[in-house]
Amino acid sequence: MYYVDRLNYQGETSASKIPSYTRLDTGLQWKIRGGLEMSAVGQNLLQGHHLEFLGSLGSVQSSEIKRSAYVKFVWTFR
């Protein structure tokens, strides 16, 4: 879990602010048996999305981070 304070941004047209946010990421890993593991990961779990960056008039796109989750299986052969 981490907190990011409000950020000031000086765009080409005006000054604006990126709001503060708190982000929580977590994961769980389970060794099912020798050579087989499963991981479940959740990211940005406290909010549906948050803004991290404002782009300047077309040169760079603004970056909005959405809530996400995934499951991963790893099978290793010996």
N, C-alpha and C positions, 0 to 999 in steps of 0.2 A: 504494500500500500504506500502511495506517496502523494504529496500535495504540491501543486504548482500555483504560485501566486499570479494575480492578474498581470498581464503583460501590456505595455504601451506599444503601439504600432504607428509609425509615421508613414502613411501611404502617400501616393502622388496627389490625391485630392483632399484628404483631411486626416486628422489624427483620430484613431479609434482604439479601443481596448479589447483584448482577448480576455474573457472572464477567467477567474481562477477555477480550478477543478481538483478534485481528489480522485485518484484512480486506484482500483483494486484489481490485481491479477493474482490468480492462484492456479495450482496444478496438483494432480494426484497421479502417482505412478504405482503400478501394481505388477509385480513379477508373478505371472500366472503359473509358470513352470519353467524349468531350465530352457533357455533359449527363446521364450515368448514373454514379452512385456506389453502392457497397455498403459497409455497415458491419457488423461482427460485434463484439458486446460481451458480456463475461462479468462478473458481479458476485458478490461474496462467494465467491470460488473456493476458499478454503482450508478452509472448513467447510460442512457441509450446511445449517446454520442457526446463528444466535446470538440471544440475548436482548438487546434494547436498552432496554426500558422495562417496568416493572411497574405495572399499573393498580390503582386502589384500589376494591375491592368493587363492581364493576359500573358505576361512573361512567365509567371509561376502560378499554379493553381493553389487555392486555399486548401488547407489540410484539415479535414474533420475525421476524427477517429471514432468508429462505431464499436458497439459491444460485439464481442465475438467469442466463439467456443469451438474447440475441435477435439477429436479423439484420434489417437495415433497408436498403431500396433507395430511392434518391431519383432521380427522373427529372425533369429540368427542360427546359422548352421555351424556345426563344429566338425 
